[in-house]
């Protein structure tokens, strides 16, 4: 006798969660007990570029290296569901990680670490150009997004205008870049659009300096704590 639909969904969800947990444990940093601090953490001793600040949120233990398990944890912290967080962890680390590995650095198989110090080397194509080749913020390119595509309001983008932006950024046959841009912008729009469907300029600006992620995490924590206080 087949279990009722609600139980089937619950069992399916539980199995999916177990698979994700197992997968991310394999792709995580492993036990750090007895290990020397990573020299890659030195990146935090100086001033970070805007692109480094953007990804530093996902370096949960601030050792200068971001593993898929940390990317997953970061996406969950800002309010993304399990499937999207898992996909993002595998896709982002799988795509960017190998490009950021320092010379002569040996990495274990299937770990796909992203090195914060070299994140500029992982920049994908078909993007807005708001980060330059060194990961610095380019104000002119940021303003260009809204001058070209914000037709309804000068300080916000609708879903349709966002799609127009993505289409305009596409480089020929750059399928990875298309998918990277699509994922980044669509997740941002889903999480941060207002009740009227607008993605505001100050929100987009906060993405580029990384402050948005910290804000979303704090807002989510506050919502969880509010019912406990009542």
LUMTORVO-912958 format. One record per atom (N, C-alpha, C): residue in one letter; x, y, z. Coordinates in steps of 0.001 Angstrom, whole numbers, padded with zeros to 6 digits, always signed. Layout:
N
aXYZ...
***
This chain:
230
x+000847-001202+000000x+000000+000000+000000x+000882+001252+000000x+000624+002150-000950x+001438+003363-001079x+001115+004350+000028x+002109+005050+000555x+001850+006057+001597x+001061+007226+001030x+000283+007924+001845x-000489+009077+001361x+000433+010174+000834x-000077+011035-000086x+000757+012091-000707x+001558+012936+000273x+000961+013433+001379x+001769+014261+002297x+002980+013517+002850x+002782+012214+003167x+003893+011424+003700x+004944+011183+002622x+004490+010958+001384x+005426+010757+000275x+006301+011982+000100x+005673+013165+000145x+006424+014424-000006x+007429+014587+001132x+006990+014246+002347x+007881+014376+003508x+009071+013429+003378x+008797+012180+002952x+009874+011202+002786x+010832+011629+001685x+010264+012152+000591x+011098+012614-000519x+011986+013769-000063x+011403+014682+000710x+012174+015813+001212x+013284+015379+002158x+012960+014401+003008x+013960+013898+003953x+015110+013214+003223x+014773+012411+002203x+015814+011733+001414x+016695+012742+000694x+016061+013782+000135x+016814+014819-000567x+017764+015525+000394x+017265+015827+001584x+018094+016507+002583x+019292+015645+002981x+019064+014333+003121x+020158+013434+003478x+021218+013373+002382x+020756+013336+001128x+021687+013299-000008x+022519+014573-000052x+021851+015717+000125x+022553+017003+000112x+023559+017079+001252x+023151+016631+002441x+024056+016651+003594x+025289+015803+003333x+025062+014613+002772x+026188+013719+002474x+027102+014317+001422x+026500+014881+000374x+027285+015465-000714x+028138+016621-000215x+027539+017507+000563x+028261+018685+001033x+029310+018330+002086x+029082+017240+002820x+030109+016821+003778x+031353+016345+003040x+031150+015712+001886x+032288+015274+001063x+033001+016472+000468x+032207+017501+000069x+032767+018668-000600x+033167+019772+000361x+033059+019504+001669x+033412+020500+002664x+034894+020474+002981x+035334+021349+003871x+036759+021460+004200x+037300+020308+005018x+036395+019528+005634x+036856+018443+006494x+037180+018958+007887x+037617+018084+008739x+037934+018455+010118x+039141+019379+010167x+039056+020417+010997x+040160+021375+011110x+040917+021204+012426x+040535+020181+013170x+041185+019966+014458x+042662+019637+014255x+043507+020405+014884x+044942+020147+014798x+045608+020728+013566x+044820+021377+012712x+045410+021932+011487x+045942+023334+011744x+046985+023690+011012x+047523+025046+011099x+046559+026012+010405x+046461+027267+010887x+045613+028250+010206x+046061+028419+008758x+045076+028573+007865x+045391+028704+006447x+046099+030022+006165x+047144+029957+005353x+047846+031186+004972x+046970+032054+004086x+045943+031445+003508x+045031+032188+002640x+044204+033206+003429x+044136+033030+004745x+043405+033979+005587x+044088+035339+005618x+045335+035399+005150x+046065+036669+005120x+045354+037717+004272x+044482+037273+003384x+043762+038221+002532x+042974+039215+003374x+042572+038804+004579x+041777+039670+005446x+042618+040646+006257x+043935+040545+006127x+044811+041467+006844x+044914+042824+006173x+044599+042853+004881x+044648+044110+004132x+043256+044546+003727x+043199+045555+002895x+041906+046044+002418x+041410+045159+001279x+040186+044680+001395x+039614+043823+000367x+039103+044653-000801x+039170+044080-001988x+038533+044722-003138x+037022+044538-002993x+036221+045331-003703x+034766+045131-003643x+034336+043712-004010x+035000+043109-004978x+034650+041738-005357x+035001+040749-004243x+036112+040959-003571x+036477+040103-002435x+035485+040275-001291x+035037+041512-001047x+034027+041742-000010x+032719+041059-000380x+032424+041040-001670x+031198+040416-002180x+031149+038930-001830x+032289+038239-001970x+032306+036788-001720x+032685+036435-000284x+033259+037376+000458x+033752+037079+001805x+032643+036607+002736x+031415+037027+002469x+030279+036587+003286x+030173+035063+003306x+030502+034439+002187x+030359+032987+002066x+031553+032238+002663x+032610+032960+003002x+033743+032352+003697x+033386+032341+005176x+032629+031355+005585x+031998+031374+006897x+032992+031328+008053x+034138+030672+007842x+035124+030608+008916x+036291+031567+008705x+036192+032375+007651x+037183+033414+007357x+038623+032880+007309x+038779+031753+006616x+040132+031209+006431x+040665+031502+005034x+039914+032313+004264x+040367+032694+002933x+039983+031709+001842x+039313+030616+002212x+038921+029585+001253x+037438+029274+001439x+036683+029259+000342x+035246+028994+000402x+034955+027631-000223x+034486+026702+000594x+034124+025375+000105x+032628+025335-000235x+032200+024365-001049x+030778+024282-001405x+029851+024249-000194x+030275+023571+000867x+029441+023522+002069x+029228+024919+002650x+030229+025782+002534x+030100+027153+003036x+029210+027986+002114x+029340+027763+000810x+028459+028461-000140x+027010+028083+000129x+026781+026798+000343x+025436+026314+000676x+024925+026992+001948x+025764+027008+002981x+025379+027621+004260x+025063+029102+004088x+025853+029782+003254x+025624+031203+003011x+024300+031467+002314x+023985+030655+001317x+022711+030821+000606x+021526+030522+001518x+021666+029525+002372x+020592+029233+003316x+020428+030396+004301x+021543+031006+004672x+021511+032101+005652x+020770+033321+005125x+020787+033527+003807x+020107+034705+003255x+018684+034388+002798x+018232+033147+003027x+016826+032836+002789x+016522+031949+001605x+017536+031395+000954x+017290+030504-000180x+016918+029104+000319x+016112+028400-000467x+015703+027058-000105x+016819+026049-000302x+016562+024821+000138x+017573+023765+000054x+017980+023468-001390x+017029+023247-002322x+017432+022914-003692x+018269+024008-004354x+017830+025275-004226x+018575+026373-004842x+019940+026540-004200x+020012+026408-002889x+021292+026543-002185x+022260+025445-002597x+021735+024226-002743x+022579+023099-003148x+023073+023280-004579x+022169+023674-005475x+022564+023910-006868x+023611+025015-006935x+023384+026102-006224x+024309+027234-006243x+025686+026841-005739x+025719+026034-004673x+027003+025600-004102x+027810+024798-005114x+027146+023841-005758x+027845+022987-006728x+028230+023781-007970x+027297+024595-008477x+027532+025340-009713x+028601+026411-009529x+028464+027228-008495x+029387+028348-008281x+030799+027845-007980x+030908+026906-007055x+032240+026399-006721x+032843+025597-007860x+032008+024833-008555x+032513+024061-009683x+032982+024933-010822x+032297+026070-011022x+032644+026971-012122x+033815+027882-011765x+033780+028470-010560x+034776+029480-010194x+036009+028907-009505x+035791+027875-008699x+036872+027344-007886x+038167+027062-008627x+038134+026249-009688x+039377+025914-010390x+040136+027122-010932x+039415+028195-011253x+040074+029382-011800x+040845+030164-010745x+040484+029953-009475x+041077+030760-008400x+042202+030050-007649x+042498+028806-008010x+043530+028053-007293x+044904+028698-007512x+045612+029039-006448x+046948+029636-006583x+047937+028651-007220x+048979+029185-007822x+050012+028335-008418x+050664+027471-007343x+050934+026240-007709x+051588+025262-006829x+050740+024860-005621x+049479+025236-005629x+048579+024845-004544x+047894+023531-004915x+047980+022556-004048x+047336+021263-004295x+046013+021210-003533x+044949+020875-004247x+043638+020784-003610x+043120+019352-003715x+042445+018877-002687x+041884+017521-002732x+040824+017423-003826x+040625+016245-004400x+039610+016093-005451x+038200+016314-004907x+037354+016879-005760x+035927+017089-005475x+035654+018093-004352x+036631+018906-004003x+036420+019913-002967x+036013+021259-003570x+036540+021582-004754x+036218+022808-005489x+036280+024066-004621x+037390+024302-003935x+037484+025510-003107x+037620+026770-003964x+037051+027847-003483x+037228+029161-004090x+038177+029948-003183x+039240+030477-003750x+040220+031244-002974x+039879+032725-003079x+039530+033315-001939x+039080+034708-001911x+040123+035635-002524x+041389+035361-002255x+042469+036215-002767x+042438+036323-004283x+042076+035237-004959x+042111+035199-006428x+040733+035227-007071x+039732+035721-006363x+038372+035667-006888x+038230+036437-008204x+039074+037441-008414x+038997+038200-009670x+039284+037318-010890x+040030+036226-010670x+040333+035313-011765x+039130+034448-012138x+038146+034413-011257x+036960+033605-011511x+035810+034384-012112x+036015+035644-012427x+034956+036463-013017x+034456+035827-014313x+033146+035627-014406x+032598+035020-015624x+032259+036081-016667x+032112+035656-017902x+031752+036567-018989x+030273+036897-018957x+029840+037664-019940x+028440+038060-020076x+027920+038747-018807x+028782+039536-018168x+028360+040252-016969x+028197+041737-017276x+027908+042514-016246x+027628+043941-016426x+028890+044790-016522x+030044+044224-016140x+031284+044994-016157x+031443+045912-014965x+030579+045760-013948x+030654+046628-012769x+031921+046336-011961x+032403+045104-012015x+033724+044775-011478x+034710+044754-012639x+035869+045398-012458x+036882+045325-013512x+037704+044046-013342x+038743+043899-014142x+039534+042662-014159x+040228+042388-012830x+040411+043414-011998x+041048+043241-010690x+040035+043156-009544x+038743+043175-009890x+037709+043093-008862x+037336+044421-008247x+037747+045517-008891x+037402+046845-008379x+036049+047281-008927x+035366+048124-008168x+034044+048623-008543x+034183+049741-009570x+033369+049658-010631x+033393+050671-011691x+032065+051430-011661x+032026+052620-011037x+030768+053362-010871x+030032+053628-012183x+030783+053937-013243x+030151+054246-014524x+029347+053068-015052x+029887+051872-014898x+029195+050676-015369x+027941+050391-014529x+028051+050691-013241x+026886+050501-012373x+025755+051439-012783x+026083+052707-012988x+025067+053681-013388x+024474+053330-014751x+025294+052743-015593x+024858+052360-016941x+023719+051344-016910x+023725+050471-015916x+022658+049475-015782x+021303+050154-015751x+021198+051204-014955x+019908+051862-014762x+019600+052872-015867x+020624+053492-016412x+020396+054420-017523x+019849+053691-018745x+020345+052480-018968x+019953+051725-020161x+018678+050900-019980x+018449+050412-018761x+017402+049402-018607x+016283+049753-017635x+016449+050798-016821x+015389+051185-015880x+014413+052123-016571x+013454+051570-017292x+012527+052377-018081x+011324+052848-017268x+010893+052061-016304x+009689+052388-015524x+009998+053402-014430x+011076+053139-013699x+011561+054033-012653x+013063+054168-012798x+013619+055355-012566x+015068+055534-012768x+015930+054836-011712x+015306+054454-010593x+016088+053894-009481x+015723+052436-009166x+015151+051736-010146x+014746+050350-009892x+014538+049607-011211x+014568+048286-011115x+014362+047433-012282x+013155+046528-012060x+012342+046353-013095x+011266+045368-013049x+011830+044027-013514x+011044+042977-013384x+011484+041666-013857x+011757+041672-015357x+010922+042372-016108x+011095+042450-017557x+012365+043223-017918x+012617+044297-017195x+013823+045094-017439x+015084+044326-017059x+014978+043509-016030x+016105+042666-015637x+016423+041646-016725x+015380+041097-017324x+015586+040151-018422x+016245+040846-019610x+015859+042094-019854x+016471+042886-020922x+017961+043094-020658x+018306+043365-019388x+019709+043524-018989x+020501+042254-019267x+019950+041123-018875x+020629+039850-019090x+020855+039575-020574x+019855+039876-021372x+019977+039679-022820x+021057+040581-023405x+021105+041822-022938x+022087+042789-023454x+023517+042397-023067x+023680+041736-021925x+025021+041368-021444x+025574+040115-022114x+024732+039372-022776x+025158+038072-023312x+026216+038211-024411x+027286+037453-024224x+028320+037355-025249x+028084+036084-026051x+028386+036077-027353x+028102+034915-028194x+028714+033626-027651x+027892+032602-027547x+028299+031238-027183x+028940+031134-025793x+028716+032136-024967x+029255+032101-023601x+028192+031502-022685x+027923+030209-022827x+026820+029576-022125x+027005+029578-020604x+028238+029380-020143x+028499+029414-018710x+028254+030812-018146x+028685+031822-018899x+028466+033199-018473x+026986+033543-018434x+026231+033064-019436x+024783+033297-019457x+024135+032705-018212x+024506+031461-017905x+023908+030779-016756x+024332+031451-015453x+025613+031861-015374x+026089+032538-014178x+025351+033839-013927x+025213+034658-014966x+024500+035926-014834x+023034+035728-014506x+022415+034764-015193x+020997+034474-014960x+020762+034075-013507x+021603+033158-012997x+021439+032676-011622x+021605+033806-010615x+022650+034603-010772x+022928+035692-009820x+021777+036694-009760x+021356+037169-010932x+020341+038219-010974x+018958+037703-010592x+018629+036489-011010x+017305+035947-010692x+017161+035653-009205x+018221+035157-008582x+018183+034928-007137x+018028+036256-006409x+018789+037253-006829x+018695+038578-006220x+017282+039144-006350x+016713+039008-007552x+015366+039544-007782x+014337+038822-006925x+014448+037494-006849x+013492+036710-006064x+013559+037071-004582x+014752+037314-004075x+014924+037603-002648x+014599+039044-002283x+014858+039977-003199x+014883+041395-002811x+013892+042309-003529x+013097+041794-004441x+012115+042679-005083x+011089+043136-004045x+010527+044320-004248x+009517+044799-003313x+008144+044258-003703x+007117+044660-002992x+005777+044117-003221x+005228+044474-004597x+005798+045502-005224x+005363+045901-006563x+006245+045313-007673x+007202+044475-007282x+008052+043821-008266x+009253+044623-008708x+009660+045624-007919x+010820+046442-008263x+012060+045994-007474x+013173+045913-008173x+014475+045668-007542x+015198+047010-007473x+015396+047516-006268x+015865+048891-006099x+017373+049041-006301x+017747+050219-006739x+019141+050527-007053x+020045+050385-005842x+019598+050854-004678x+020449+050762-003491x+020653+049309-003065x+019672+048450-003361x+019819+047028-003071x+020890+046408-003968x+020837+046743-005252x+021832+046224-006202x+023222+046723-005810x+023303+047979-005398x+024596+048544-004985x+025159+047776-003784x+024274+047396-002868x+024709+046667-001677x+025202+045261-002012x+024735+044708-003135x+025242+043403-003572x+026712+043515-003942x+027047+044576-004646x+028403+044725-005165x+029445+044958-004076x+029036+045466-002915x+030030+045610-001835x+029858+044538-000757x+028901+043610-000982x+028732+042482-000073x+027884+042758+001155x+027500+044006+001381x+026768+044339+002606x+025340+043795+002604x+024781+043546+001432x+023410+043049+001349x+023275+041681+002010x+024244+040807+001789x+024155+039450+002331x+024101+039470+003854x+024933+040304+004463x+024944+040400+005927x+023609+040946+006440x+023057+041903+005704x+021779+042483+006097x+020657+041448+006022x+020643+040675+004921x+019610+039650+004760x+019704+038594+005853x+020932+038218+006208x+021110+037220+007262x+020601+037748+008595x+020922+039011+008912x+020474+039589+010173x+018955+039730+010213x+018348+040113+009090x+016891+040248+009023x+016223+038899+009250x+016814+037858+008673x+016258+036512+008822x+016387+036036+010266x+017513+036321+010896x+017703+035943+012298x+016704+036670+013192x+016476+037951+012893x+015542+038749+013700x+014121+038201+013603x+013734+037762+012386x+012393+037205+012199x+012223+035908+012972x+013300+035113+013028x+013236+033849+013769x+013143+034083+015261x+013816+035131+015739x+013843+035414+017170x+012584+036110+017657x+011898+036827+016766x+010708+037594+017158x+009617+036744+017797x+009225+035594+017200x+008170+034780+017842x+008551+034265+019218x+009859+034038+019467x+010323+033523+020753x+010122+034546+021862x+010165+035843+021499x+010063+036915+022487x+008614+037162+022893x+007666+036684+022063x+006250+036940+022368x+005752+036013+023471
***
